[in-house]
Amino acid sequence: MTLPESIEAYFAADHAQGPNALLPLFTPHAVVSDEHMRHDGIAAITAWWTAAKEKYRHSTEPLEGSQTDGAHIVRAKVTGQFPGSPIVLTYRFRLDGEKITALEIG
């Protein structure tokens, strides 16, 4: 599976690098939507990512990727401390050049 560099780096940060690895991946005004909540801007995105890692202690494994309507769609197996683990979630990325402008997880 071939993904844009910023999307590959997003999943790599999930495994070892921590929230500081997110800073160069997102535009300053990027938006993440997850669990029916919206996180606007890199500070909110970093706080969301850190809180989710602490709460669920999860890791992701990309399974397949595609492109639809200008979005990069990645289905990934998510394993962690939550009911039903592991599950497969869909990550919908929108990019501006190589930077992530929007991410929807569901």
C-alpha positions in Angstrom: 0.0 0.0 0.0 1.4 3.4 -1.0 0.3 6.4 1.1 1.4 10.0 1.1 4.3 10.6 3.4 2.3 12.7 5.9 -0.2 9.9 6.3 2.5 7.2 6.7 4.1 9.5 9.3 0.8 9.9 11.2 0.6 6.1 11.7 4.3 5.9 12.5 3.8 8.5 15.3 1.1 6.3 16.7 3.7 3.6 17.4 6.6 5.3 18.9 7.3 9.0 18.3 4.6 10.6 20.4 2.5 13.8 19.8 5.4 16.0 18.8 5.7 14.0 15.6 2.3 15.4 14.7 3.3 19.0 14.5 4.9 19.0 11.0 2.1 16.7 9.6 -0.9 19.0 10.0 -1.6 22.5 8.8 -2.0 25.1 11.6 -5.8 25.2 11.2 -6.4 21.5 10.5 -9.4 19.7 11.9 -9.8 16.2 13.4 -13.2 14.7 13.9 -13.3 11.6 16.2 -15.9 10.1 18.5 -18.5 12.8 17.6 -16.0 15.6 18.6 -14.2 18.2 16.5 -10.7 19.3 17.4 -9.6 22.5 15.6 -5.9 23.5 15.3 -2.7 21.8 16.0 -2.8 22.4 19.8 -6.3 20.8 20.1 -5.2 18.0 17.8 -2.2 17.3 19.9 -4.3 17.4 23.1 -6.8 15.0 21.6 -4.1 12.6 20.4 -2.4 12.5 23.8 -5.7 12.0 25.7 -6.8 9.2 23.4 -3.4 7.4 23.8 -3.7 7.7 27.6 -7.3 6.5 27.7 -7.2 3.7 25.2 -3.5 2.7 25.1 -4.2 1.8 21.4 -2.1 1.2 18.4 -3.1 1.2 14.7 -2.1 -1.0 11.8 -3.1 0.3 8.3 -4.7 -2.5 6.3 -5.7 -0.8 3.0 -5.7 2.5 1.4 -7.6 4.2 -1.5 -8.6 7.6 -2.8 -12.1 8.9 -3.2 -13.4 12.4 -4.0 -10.0 13.9 -3.2 -9.7 12.1 0.2 -7.2 9.4 1.1 -9.1 6.6 2.8 -7.2 4.2 5.1 -8.9 1.3 6.9 -6.8 0.4 9.9 -7.0 -2.2 12.7 -7.1 -0.5 16.1 -6.1 -2.5 19.1 -6.2 -1.2 22.7 -8.0 -1.1 26.0 -11.6 -0.6 25.0 -14.6 -2.9 24.5 -14.6 -4.9 21.3 -10.8 -4.5 20.7 -9.5 -4.9 18.1 -11.8 -3.1 15.6 -11.3 -1.7 12.1 -11.8 2.0 11.7 -11.8 4.2 8.6 -9.5 7.2 8.5 -10.4 9.8 5.9 -7.5 12.3 5.3 -7.7 15.5 3.3 -4.4 17.0 2.3 -3.1 20.4 1.2 0.1 19.5 -0.6 1.8 17.1 1.9 0.1 18.4 5.0 -3.1 17.1 6.6 -5.9 19.6 6.7 -8.7 17.3 7.9 -9.0 13.9 9.4 -12.2 12.1 10.1 -12.1 8.8 12.1 -15.1 6.5 12.2 
